[in-house]
Amino acid sequence: MCGDGGVFFLAAGPPSIIKNPSRTKLLMERPVPVIQMKQKINTLLSDFWGDDIDIGKDGRVIDRSTQDRAGSPSERKQRSPRQTGIVVGIDFGNTFTGVSYAHQGDGELIDIVKWPRHSSSYAKVPTVSLYKTNDNKGLLDWGSSALTSYKRSKADRVLIRDYKLLLFDQGARGRLDNGLHLTDVFTQYLQSIHRHLMEEVNKSQVLAAESIPIHYCITVPQSWTLPTRELILRCYVEAGIILQTPAPNMTVITEAEAAATYCREKCEEFEALKDGDIFMICDAGGLTTTVTVFRVDDALGVRQFVRLSNSHAENSGSALLDRRFRDLILSKLQGLDIDAKPTRQKAFETLLEGFREIKSQFDGGSREDVKHISVPMGLDVTELDPPPPWLEDEYMALTGQELCDLVFDPVVEQVLDLVSAQSKANPVCAGLFMVGGFGANKYLLHRLVQSTAANRDKDTPGDRRSRTLVNGMSDMTLNGGDSHQCPGVIKKVIMVQKAELAVARGAVIYGLKSASQHTKAFL
């Protein structure tokens, strides 16, 4: 095997250590490559044999798949890192921001759930930033850290939140009240999110995240105009995440489409939908709720969906529950000056944090319950005269009825109105998929199921027989198989698993398909 000039060549046949006969036969039938050892030592044969086949300095062919079987999956992953691309999904929300990613090699969804000084079990990070109020106006902190720092000291500091809503108003995109620019706040928050993302990715692999190709899939509201989307993309450039717009490593998708993509890939109920079926995505977040209607389209042999309509409402979400609960507590503490003492202010904030558990567990049966919240000593409720009737030992007693009437129902009714408006404007809906932080609320699920069941009961068989088919579509599964059904009927309400991360996860799934269409260098 000696060529002219003393250059050695090695014909690499199938490795003898492979015990799988079918694989051996397949390898034997392939053309045998010629590897010039002088030019390149330890040549990787992954393009020919697969990712587990390599060649040593002595010319021996090595099957590393047998060597990596020892140890746990995480250990094997760290010992044999693969330089595949990463796809990142970013769900920038008005109240919370969610981030997920996946390696293009295996597509396993990984959620960023650990955030700096984030004590909550909630997977997303608050969309808040803490700035100095002096001439410097520098960013001090972001996310949960910003909230913690602001509670400790508010002097010469300003907490910026709810600024995503300003992007819906073209006339409100300049300076904020404190002299900060909206685009600067957004850009610096993105930089902080991205920096933390790189740190988390580096913890799970040997190769530095900076050396791995990254494809980003960002989500935007359907109602944002093209200039607004371009403005956001420029912020990603300023943050150093992408180099230009349009960027080959960035895909933009609407939040509703990302959620629908996630449901299509991860929800068993979605598999039961047929070509032409109508379904809804109810994305209920912190301060906004959007209901989008889609139609399933299998015409091209691949399951796709066509957006038909959507409705959007601000001041409708879980943050409104917090505000209404705060008002309820203040009404019960009438006569007590909360601002009189700093310790009393902090005790009041601690008391409000008890609503977090109530909100997560509140369901259809909670109306008959009595909830109890621990009253901190620093609140000085013993100064109230006469003693309040709600005080039981060291706890505040709250009836489920008053929580429904004063806290939950006013907010839930707004969501029901949005769903009802879209339901009446579209043919029978095969499924309503609930996503978003508030979309994971059990009481909201209870009320939606209750409301849709009542609408189905109103749709009598006699009424259905008197109607013609809507848009030429029929359905044979509801109410005994009668195909003549009226608009306004929703068959099933589905709370999606990990509803709060559905948009970010859907963006990753969509981005995986988009990234595969780019150059092979990314693969």
Secondary structure, DSSP 4 states (H G I P E B T S, - for coil): -B-GGG-BEEE----TT---HHHHHHHHTSPPPEEETTT-SS---TTTT-TTEEE-TTS-EEEHHHHTTSS-HHHHHHHS-----EEEEEEE-SSEEEEEEEETTT---EE----TT--SS-SSEE-EEEEE-SSS--EEEEHHHHHHHHHH--TTEEEEE-GGGGGG-GGG-SB-TTS-BHHHHHHHHHHHHHHHHHHHHHHT-SS-GGGS-EEEEEEE-TT--HHHHHHHHHHHHHTTS-SSSS-TTEEEEEHHHHHHHHHHHH-HHHHT--TT-EEEEEEE-SSEEEEEEEEEE-TTSS-EEEEEEEEEEES-SHHHHHHHHHHHHHHHTTT--GGG-HHHHHHHHHHHHTHHHHHHH--GGGGG-EEEEE--GGG-GGGSSSPPTTEETTEEEEEHHHHIIIIIHHHHHHHHHHHHHHHHHSS-EEEEEEESTGGG-HHHHHHHHHHHHHHHHHS-HHHHHTSPPBTTB---SSTTT-----TT-B--EEEPTTGGGHHHHHHHHHHHHHHTTS-GGG-
